[in-house]
């Protein structure tokens, strides 16, 4: 059985698209699947929207992405876990590649990522560079990581001592367990944060974390870019679609 675990905080607008993409991707796949949505302290209709799609809904009040991912893994029933963000869509090709890689001996991995919609020029330039780097260092992106349940247990799950960057730590843990790969197939994730924040703001936030190291990601006070006030997505001006305060691959 394949379990999709989707952490969500105030994601009523984009979550239905994510779940629909999962259902569509699984058409023709000879394997039972489930979608587990872990609603972390949402103030909107995230839980109701998720339940209406047939997803299993678990509610927590943690505001910490690593904790939320672990909760989802614990309640999931599958022996193959796919952690996918609530603003990310998957395809049949990605899921087929995941299953094939596991059948061939991989215990986990990630994939390539493409940002939807219009994003700043600097982001368009860096996107292919980032994809190459992720493949070279074998690190899963925050919005999509998969592993077998046994590998998840052997790795000790996501590091609950940090509030961001948990996908990088988990990738390192899984690489110590077995063969970890980054697929060429890609998922599509929201470019809303790249539109809502300037390149300078993002560079400053990442630079601060580079200086602070683990101390930075272990303290939510240093993570305003991800856990701070929401900003309206410029591409959704005039609508009710808001930029979620979540790190990629997280909240």
C-alpha positions in Angstrom: 0.0 0.0 0.0 1.2 3.5 -0.8 0.5 6.3 1.7 0.6 10.0 0.6 1.2 12.2 3.7 0.3 15.9 3.2 1.1 18.4 6.0 -1.3 21.4 5.8 -1.8 24.7 7.5 -4.5 26.9 6.1 -4.4 25.2 2.7 -8.1 25.1 1.7 -7.4 26.8 -1.6 -4.6 24.6 -3.0 -5.1 21.3 -1.1 -7.9 20.1 -3.4 -5.6 20.4 -6.4 -2.9 18.4 -4.7 -5.3 15.6 -3.8 -6.8 15.5 -7.2 -3.4 15.2 -8.8 -2.7 12.2 -6.5 -5.9 10.5 -7.5 -5.2 11.1 -11.2 -1.6 10.0 -10.9 -2.7 6.7 -9.3 -5.1 5.8 -12.2 -3.8 2.7 -13.8 -1.4 1.9 -10.9 -2.0 -1.5 -9.6 -1.7 -0.6 -5.9 -4.0 0.5 -3.1 -3.3 4.0 -1.9 -4.5 6.5 0.7 -4.1 10.2 1.3 -3.4 11.3 4.9 -3.8 15.1 5.5 -2.3 16.3 8.7 -4.0 19.6 9.5 -1.8 21.6 11.8 -3.8 24.3 13.6 -5.5 25.6 10.5 -7.9 28.5 10.9 -9.7 27.9 7.6 -11.6 24.9 6.1 -8.5 22.8 5.4 -9.9 19.7 7.3 -13.4 19.9 5.8 -12.0 20.3 2.3 -9.6 17.4 2.8 -12.4 15.2 4.2 -14.7 16.0 1.2 -12.1 14.5 -1.1 -12.0 11.2 0.8 -8.7 11.9 2.4 -8.0 10.8 6.0 -7.7 13.8 8.2 -5.6 14.0 11.4 -5.6 17.3 13.4 -2.6 18.5 15.4 -1.6 21.8 17.0 2.2 21.8 16.7 3.1 24.4 14.1 6.3 22.4 13.4 6.6 20.7 10.1 8.9 17.8 11.3 6.3 16.9 14.0 3.5 17.0 11.5 5.3 14.7 9.0 6.0 12.2 11.8 2.4 12.2 12.9 1.3 11.5 9.4 3.8 8.6 9.0 2.6 7.1 12.3 -1.0 6.9 11.3 -0.4 6.0 7.7 -1.1 2.4 6.7 1.2 2.0 3.7 4.6 0.3 3.5 5.7 3.1 1.1 5.4 6.7 2.3 5.3 9.7 0.0 5.5 13.1 1.8 4.0 15.7 -0.5 3.3 19.4 0.3 -0.3 20.7 0.2 0.7 23.1 -2.6 2.4 20.6 -4.8 1.0 18.4 -7.6 2.3 15.0 -8.6 2.0 13.1 -11.9 1.7 9.5 -13.0 5.3 9.5 -14.2 6.6 10.6 -10.8 4.7 7.9 -8.9 5.7 5.2 -11.5 9.3 6.3 -11.1 9.0 6.1 -7.3 7.6 2.6 -7.3 10.1 1.4 -9.9 13.1 2.8 -7.9 11.9 1.1 -4.7 11.3 -2.2 -6.6 14.9 -1.9 -7.8 16.3 -1.5 -4.3 16.1 2.2 -3.4 14.9 2.9 0.2 14.0 6.5 -0.5 14.5 9.6 -2.5 13.2 12.8 -4.0 12.6 14.3 -7.4 13.0 17.4 -9.5 10.8 20.4 -8.8 9.3 23.1 -11.1 7.6 26.2 -9.8 4.2 27.0 -11.2 3.1 30.3 -12.5 5.2 33.4 -13.1 8.2 33.7 -10.8 11.0 36.3 -10.8 13.8 36.1 -13.3 16.4 35.2 -10.6 14.2 32.2 -9.6 13.9 31.0 -13.2 17.6 31.1 -13.6 18.3 29.3 -10.3 15.7 26.6 -10.7 17.7 24.4 -13.1 20.8 25.0 -11.1 19.0 23.9 -7.9 17.7 20.8 -9.6 21.2 19.8 -10.7 22.6 20.4 -7.2 19.9 18.3 -5.5 20.7 15.4 -7.8 24.5 15.8 -7.2 24.2 15.9 -3.4 21.3 13.5 -3.4 18.9 15.6 -1.3 15.1 15.5 -1.6 13.3 18.8 -2.0 11.1 19.9 0.9 7.9 19.5 -1.1 8.4 15.8 -2.1 10.2 13.0 -0.3 9.5 9.3 -0.3 10.8 6.3 1.6 9.8 2.8 2.7 8.2 2.5 6.1 11.1 0.4 7.3 13.6 3.0 6.1 11.6 5.7 7.9 11.8 3.7 11.1 15.4 2.9 10.7 16.2 6.5 10.1 14.3 7.6 13.2 11.8 9.8 11.3 12.1 13.5 10.8 14.2 15.5 13.3 11.7 17.1 15.7 14.4 19.4 17.1 14.2 21.7 14.1 11.5 23.8 12.5 12.9 23.9 9.0 15.3 22.1 6.8 14.0 18.8 8.0 14.0 17.3 4.5 17.8 17.8 4.3 18.4 16.1 7.6 16.0 13.3 6.7 17.8 12.8 3.4 21.1 12.4 5.2 19.6 10.0 7.7 18.1 7.9 4.9 21.4 7.8 2.9 22.9 6.1 6.0 20.1 3.4 5.8 20.3 2.5 2.2 20.3 3.6 -1.5 18.7 7.1 -1.7 18.1 8.7 -5.1 16.8 11.9 -6.7 14.6 11.2 -9.7 14.7 13.2 -12.9 10.9 13.2 -13.0 9.4 16.4 -11.5 6.6 17.6 -9.3 5.1 21.1 -9.7 5.0 23.3 -6.6 3.5 26.7 -5.9 5.7 29.7 -6.7 3.7 31.9 -4.4 6.5 32.5 -1.8 8.9 33.5 -4.6 6.3 36.0 -5.8 5.4 37.4 -2.3 8.9 38.0 -1.1 11.7 39.8 -2.8 14.9 38.1 -3.7 16.7 40.3 -1.2 14.4 39.2 1.6 14.8 35.5 0.8 18.6 35.9 0.5 18.8 37.6 3.9 16.7 34.9 5.5 18.8 32.1 4.1 22.0 34.0 4.8 21.0 34.3 8.5 20.4 30.6 8.7 23.8 29.9 7.0 25.4 31.9 9.8 23.4 30.4 12.7 23.4 26.8 11.4 21.3 24.4 13.5 20.6 27.2 16.0 18.7 29.0 13.4 16.4 26.2 12.3 15.9 25.0 15.9 14.3 28.3 16.9 11.1 29.5 15.2 12.0 33.1 16.0 14.6 33.0 13.2 12.1 31.7 10.6 9.8 34.5 9.9 10.0 33.8 6.1 8.3 30.5 6.8 6.4 30.9 10.0 5.8 34.6 10.0 2.7 36.7 8.9 1.1 35.7 5.7 1.4 37.7 2.5 -1.0 37.9 -0.4 0.3 36.1 -3.5 0.6 38.9 -6.2 -0.6 36.5 -8.8 -3.8 36.0 -6.8 -4.5 39.7 -6.1 -8.2 40.3 -5.8 -8.8 36.7 -4.8 -8.9 34.8 -1.5 -5.8 32.8 -2.2 -3.1 33.5 0.4 0.6 32.7 0.6 0.9 30.1 3.4 3.6 30.8 6.0 5.4 27.5 5.4 8.9 26.5 4.5 9.2 24.6 1.2 8.4 21.2 2.0 6.9 22.5 5.1 4.8 25.3 6.3 
